[in-house]
C-alpha cells in the first residue's frame, strides 16, 4: 500500500472527507450487509467505479409474474441443443454472467451454444403461495417449452446450480421429455450432509411453519443473516484484504462486483421454502424418492439423460458430501462427476473458471449436443 493510499484511507477514518450522500442514505435503511456502507468509501479510495455486471447481450423471451426467461444468443451458433440455466431462488442469476471475461454464460455463447437463463426476479405477494408443483410443472416446464421453441430444437441441456440443481433434478424426474443432458453444479442432494445448515434447520429448533405463516415470502434479512453467521470472520477479512490491495484496480473491480451480487438477495417464495426445509433438510426425503410434488413422488431413478455432477471441492454451502451420491441415485448410463479446486461461487466467478472449469464443462456438453446442420 502506497503512502498516498494510506493517507487517503486515514482521511476517511478521521472524517476529513465529507460522508457521501450515498452512505447517509444507507444508514437510514440499515441493511445487514456491509457492502452498501463501504462501497462509496472503497470506490473513492480506489478510483474504481461500478463494475459492469451482466454485460453479455440478451433478450427477454418470456415473462411470468416476477420471472423472466432470458436468451443469450451465440455470436456464431455451433450447437442445435440449447442450454437452459435454472438458478437458485436465494440469490440473483447474474453470478452466471458475472463480468466480461469472467462470465460462464459469455463463455458458453462464445463456444457456440444458444443459452437461456431463468431470472426469478423479486418475488412479491403473488409468489407467496406458489408451491413445488407450480414451480416445476408450471414455471420451469413453460421455460423449457419456450427455450425449445425459440431455439428450434427438440431437446436441451438443463443446467442447474445450487438449489437450482435440486429443482432441475426434480423437474427431470417428473418431466423428462426434452431433457437430453443435465448438469448439476454444486447441487444439494443428500441434505443430511449439509453441515451447519442441516443443524440450523433441524425440526426440533427451527419452526418453518411459524416463519412462513408470519411473513409469507421469507425476508432477505432472515436469509442473509444465516449466511453471515456461517462465515463471520471471512466476511470481515475480505474487507480488510480489499483495503490492503486498494491500488489493484482489477482486484477491487472483482471484489466490488462480488460484494454487490452478495448484497442483492431476494425474498424466498414462502410455500416453496416451507416444503424445501421440511422435505429436504428436516426429513431428507429428496434422495429417498419420497418427496411428493402434487400427486407424484420425485424419484431420481426416473432420470435417464446424460448427467454431469459438478462439485466444488472447497464448497461451504453445498458441501461435497451433499452432491457425491447423485450418480448412484439416477438411472443414467452416461453419468460423470467432475471436481474442481474452487469454492461454491468460484465455479462461476473465479479466475480459474475460464481456464479450468468452464472449458471442461463446455466440452462435456458439446460432446453430447446436436450440432447445427451445415
Secondary structure, DSSP 4 states (H G I P E B T S, - for coil): --HHHHHHHHHHHTT-SPPPHHHHHHHHH--SSSHHHHHHHHHHHH-------S-S--EEEEEETTEEEEEE--SS--BSSEEEEE--SSS-GGGGG-BTTB-HHHHHHHTT--EEEEE-----GGGTT--HHHIIIIIIHHHHHHHHHHHT-S-EEEEEETHHHHHHHHHHHH--TTEEEEEEES----GGG-THHHHHT-TTT--HHHHHHHHSSBPHHHHHHHHHHHTHHHHHHHHHHHHHTTT-HHHHHHHHHHHHHHT---PBPHHHHHHIIIIIIIT--GGGT-EEETTEEE-GGG--SEEEEEEETT-SSS-HHHHTTHHHHS--SSEEEEEESS-TTHHHHSTTIIIIIHHHHHHHHHHTSPBPP-
